[in-house]
Amino acid sequence: MLKKMIATGEEQVGKFASQLLNNDSFMAALQKTVNAAVEAKGIAMRNVQLALSSLNVPTAEDVKKLEGKIEDLERVFETLSVRISDLAKKNGREPPADS
């Protein structure tokens, strides 16, 4: 009997959900609510970034930018190290030790 009640309840909830999803007014209100929530989140994120910036605290985006620059510098350093080593070998010298 309990299983039958649960099945009937699930069926009724399914019908109700279907009716809501087919209701243009409900869907418009839902879309408006979701859009407002997304906009509010964007405003909140901008405000947090402004607050962190005014406190001279780096944001996650600032850290990512710095990580990218560090990776670029590491590649340049690696290229220069290889070139210096090649030039040292070419001139018959011992290449400088890595520090």
Secondary structure, DSSP 8 states (H G I E B T S, - for coil): -HHHHHHHHHHHHHHHHHHHHH-HHHHHHHHHHHHHHHHHHHHHHHHHHHHHHHTT---HHHHHHHHHHHHHHHHHHHHHHHHHHHHHHHTT-------
